[in-house]
Amino acid sequence: MFTLIKREICDNIVYFIGAAILTAILIAIVIFMAYQIGRGDSVVYIGLSLPVIVILMIGFSGMGVSQMYTDRARKISAFLSILPVSRNQILFARIVTGILAILTVILPLIATCMALRYLFAPPIPVLSGIFYDIFIVVFLLGFACYCLGLMTGWTTNKIAPAMACFVLTFILASLIIVKGFGPCIKGILILFIVACLTRTWQKYTSTSL
């Protein structure tokens, strides 16, 4: 299993590099915004962060599409099937790789925000709860976009899954604006993730290689 995960990371290293670069940009925006609180410029930094977040969500979808479409086009699973590994193990290794890519973004941001909260914010328990709710929803959103990419990528058509991912990614991201960061959006994203993973598993394990 570790070998499969390592192989997936190597094959998708460009997404990890891109995630690290965009995370560094977000961290810089968060730090500048923390120092601009009360000066009226924080709204500008929030506006700058939105395109970066959208690119990240599209990137996670693209990673899922790339993993599954490349597999089908190059017969990677067919080759791996002659080795002592199952399709379930191959799919699980891909999902773990996607989670690691998302954590590449989330964990450094959490560490940065915790440090800034310790330096600037008063110890108010309500703020701590909101802080963790935001990152849980962001993680679920990123994972939902990735699972969407997995589901739509297992097809012989290259344009249709890409267009579907773009449209549905924007729809998912817009749910945060409508629903906020409460339990409702968490439930919706979890149900969406379960549905996508179930459909992906059914298609992946039943399709001939």
Secondary structure as the mmCIF struct_conf table of DSSP 4:
data_model
#
loop_
_struct_conf.conf_type_id
_struct_conf.id
_struct_conf.beg_label_comp_id
_struct_conf.beg_label_asym_id
_struct_conf.beg_label_seq_id
_struct_conf.end_label_comp_id
_struct_conf.end_label_asym_id
_struct_conf.end_label_seq_id
HELX_RH_AL_P HELX_RH_AL_P1 PHE A 2 ASP A 11
TURN_TY1_P TURN_TY1_P1 ASN A 12 ASN A 12
HELX_RH_AL_P HELX_RH_AL_P2 ILE A 13 GLN A 36
TURN_TY1_P TURN_TY1_P2 ILE A 37 GLY A 40
HELX_RH_AL_P HELX_RH_AL_P3 SER A 42 ARG A 74
TURN_TY1_P TURN_TY1_P3 LYS A 75 LYS A 75
HELX_RH_AL_P HELX_RH_AL_P4 ILE A 76 LEU A 80
TURN_TY1_P TURN_TY1_P4 SER A 81 ILE A 82
BEND BEND1 LEU A 83 PRO A 84
HELX_RH_AL_P HELX_RH_AL_P5 ARG A 87 PHE A 120
BEND BEND2 ALA A 121 ALA A 121
HELX_RH_AL_P HELX_RH_AL_P6 PRO A 125 GLY A 153
BEND BEND3 TRP A 154 THR A 156
BEND BEND4 LYS A 158 LYS A 158
HELX_RH_AL_P HELX_RH_AL_P7 ILE A 159 LYS A 179
TURN_TY1_P TURN_TY1_P5 GLY A 180 PHE A 181
BEND BEND5 GLY A 182 GLY A 182
HELX_RH_AL_P HELX_RH_AL_P8 PRO A 183 SER A 206
BEND BEND6 THR A 207 THR A 207
#
